[in-house]
Structure formats: structure tokens, C-alpha cells
Amino acid sequence: MEHVVVIGSGCAGWTAALYTARANLQPLVLTGAQPGGLLTTTTTVENFPGFPDGVDGYELMTRMQKQAERFGTRAQFGTVEAVDFSTRPFALTVDGERVEARAVIIATGASHRHLGLESEAKLETKGVTYCATCDGALPIFRNKPLVVVGGGDSACEEANYLTRFGSVVYLIHRRDQLRASKIMAERTLANPKIKPVWNSVVTEVLDVAQDKVTGVRVKHVKTGGQSVMDCAGVFVAIGHVPNTQLFKGRIAMDENGYIVPAKSAATNVPGVFVAGDCADHVYRQAITAAGMGCAAAIEAERFLAAQKG
Ligand SMILES: Cc1cc2nc3c(=O)[nH]c(=O)nc-3n(C[C@H](O)[C@H](O)[C@H](O)COP(=O)(O)OP(=O)(O)OC[C@H]3O[C@@H](n4cnc5c(N)ncnc54)[C@H](O)[C@@H]3O)c2cc1C
């Protein structure tokens, strides 16, 4: 039986593993289908402290893994298919095999919604991105027209943030008004660098042949008319889906599926803790996920120590 199982191998998972390993708990990390998590899909990370020249996302995650393994973490490539938190020890089904654990840390992250276009997938990291805070300051976007797709609070935040870098920010939204909160919508529409493009959807990201973003093809949803807008970057901000389906009905979550901790990193099930983007719809950053991983590990360690006593 395991002392601690960490579900997920992103920033939250490896940090939780590092702390529980240093507490002599020999954690088992179940990596899921994406070992290293979301950061492995990006190139340079410029805002993770300790790397003044930036660090490649894949390299950062490899370093986190090595650091956790140095203190006794074991990694297993595997996906958790089912959990039973009603028994003690807890029981997890991992690729058909049963794994038992006295404590579990959920660090399964969140996936961003995609537009679902073939051109979008082909140009991801070549001008198509899902995080303005992460990528907005990159040189390829400086003083160039940029596109944000979406109409909610996130899209507005991304658009406002990007006005620091782009020459103009087109906010493309399928409706004729923003879904964002009133204050955010007002701030966005008052920004002279943001140009809303109403009743419109992106039907293609250009230009796959050039292997970089040069523009978007846009369709007006009412007239069906098509046009091309030049831009250097497309920031897709149409929402995130936390990877928490597995825990539905067992772990308390909000209406969007984000896990809601009962207190600090503890969930409603004693012995089950949570960290990272699967419980964070606000910041969604590597450093915040890592911080939450640290908190979950310390809570798990205290929980196990109290059980012993
Ligand atoms: C393109 C891009 C660029 C980014 N750039 C930056 C940046 O520059 N700076 C920054 O701070 N942030 C950046 N981010 C955000 C950052 O990647 C996330 O905030 C961070 O990865 C969240 O860490 P996490 O551990 O919570 O989740 P993730 O990194 O999403 O990891 C989740 C893990 O859970 C695993 N998993 C999921 N389901 C299961 C299951 N059923 N069983 C087992 N494992 C499972 C997955 O395989 C994965 O390993 C970027 C994100 C993207 C997409």
C-alpha cells in the first residue's frame, strides 16, 4: 500500500511529490497521458522564478521530475480510470490495475477549450496560444495586430493585457455583446486599442503553408459573409475544462467542475487533497500550481502523521 499517491505530473504534481518525498513518504506519481503536464507543450517559460533567461517548458518539467525522484519519488506512466474514496485505504484503478493509498493528492490540471479547427491545431505554439499571461510578451507579438477569441471575463482580461504588446487587439465574439461581468466589459470596450468584432466566428487560422500565424478568416454569423483579418497571434479564450470528471459525485466541485477545497488544500474527503489548475480557475500559472502542490503535500504529511499518532 502507498503512503501517498499523486495523480498528475504537472507543476502541482511534481511539487507535491518533491515535498512528500522529502518527508520520507516515497510518493507514487501517476503521470497520466501527458507526463510533465501542460508546460511541456510550450517553448520558453519566462515567468517561473529562478530562470532569468527563461527556461524551455519541457526542460523545466524534466528538472522538476528529477528533483522529486532524487528524494525517492516513483513515477508510473498511467492514467487513473476510477477512484473509490469510500474505503480505507483508498482504491484507485490505474490502467486496469488496483493501487491502494492512505492519502491521495489530486493534481490533474485543466484543459483549455479549442476552436476545433485543423489550422488552429497545426499553428499551436506558432502564433496560436491559449494564455496571454504566458505568451503575450513574446517578441513575435510585439507591435503587431493580435486576435482574441471569446467574450467572457477571461477573453476580456486577455485582450486588455495584450494591449501592452500588440498594435491593436481584435476581440472576436460570436454574439453582439460581451458575456463578461459589467465592469470588465465596460473596461474592455473603453480601451481604445481593443476593437470588438461582433457576431463573428473564426473559421480558419492563416497561414498553415507559411507555418506561422498571419491572419484569421472570419465568418459573420448573421450574414454568412467572410473576411480575412491580418494578425500575428491568435489567443483563444473560450474557457477551460478541469480534468475532474473522474471525481464527480465523490469530491466537492463547483458547477464548472473545479474542485472546491473544504479548507486550504483539503477536499471534503479526509485524506484526499487537491492542487493546481484543477482547483484554480483564476490564476492558472505554473508557479501557483507549484505553490498549491507544496500546500497539498504538507497537508497530506500532517494528515498521515495524525493518523499514526
Ligand atoms: C501553451 C501554454 C503555455 C503556458 N505557458 C506558461 C508560462 O509561460 N508560465 C506559466 O506560469 N504558466 C504557463 N502555462 C500554464 C501552466 O502550464 C499551467 O498553469 C500548469 O501546467 C498547471 O499545472 P498543473 O500541475 O495544475 O496541471 P497540468 O500541467 O495540466 O498537469 C496535469 C497532469 O495531470 C495528468 N492527468 C490528468 N488526468 C489524469 C488521470 N486521470 N490520471 C493520471 N493523471 C492525469 C496529466 O497527464 C498531467 O500530467 C501555459 C499553458 C499552456 C497551455
The ligand as an ORCA input file, in Angstrom:
! r2SCAN-3c Opt
* xyz 0 1
  C       0.847     26.689    -24.223
  C       0.895     27.005    -22.751
  C       1.882     27.849    -22.287
  C       1.942     28.149    -20.937
  N       2.933     28.974    -20.517
  C       3.006     29.285    -19.213
  C       4.029     30.159    -18.754
  O       4.845     30.681    -19.531
  N       4.081     30.438    -17.412
  C       3.165     29.915    -16.527
  O       3.282     30.182    -15.338
  N       2.186     29.090    -16.944
  C       2.079     28.769    -18.252
  N       1.075     27.955    -18.687
  C       0.108     27.447    -17.699
  C       0.702     26.234    -16.960
  O       1.104     25.274    -17.921
  C      -0.329     25.630    -16.027
  O      -0.808     26.610    -15.140
  C       0.294     24.488    -15.223
  O       0.793     23.499    -16.103
  C      -0.729     23.856    -14.285
  O      -0.109     22.787    -13.639
  P      -0.943     21.575    -13.061
  O       0.042     20.671    -12.426
  O      -2.071     22.072    -12.237
  O      -1.645     20.871    -14.313
  P      -1.073     20.290    -15.744
  O       0.210     20.877    -16.061
  O      -2.225     20.488    -16.628
  O      -0.869     18.765    -15.405
  C      -1.943     17.902    -15.218
  C      -1.407     16.489    -15.131
  O      -2.459     15.618    -14.750
  C      -2.358     14.430    -15.512
  N      -3.674     13.780    -15.515
  C      -4.853     14.281    -15.947
  N      -5.825     13.352    -15.777
  C      -5.230     12.265    -15.210
  C      -5.683     10.982    -14.801
  N      -6.962     10.606    -14.937
  N      -4.783     10.102    -14.269
  C      -3.480     10.464    -14.111
  N      -3.015     11.673    -14.467
  C      -3.868     12.536    -15.019
  C      -1.858     14.899    -16.866
  O      -1.264     13.823    -17.604
  C      -0.832     15.931    -16.426
  O       0.407     15.310    -16.158
  C       0.993     27.616    -20.034
  C      -0.003     26.768    -20.500
  C      -0.051     26.458    -21.853
  C      -1.108     25.533    -22.349
*
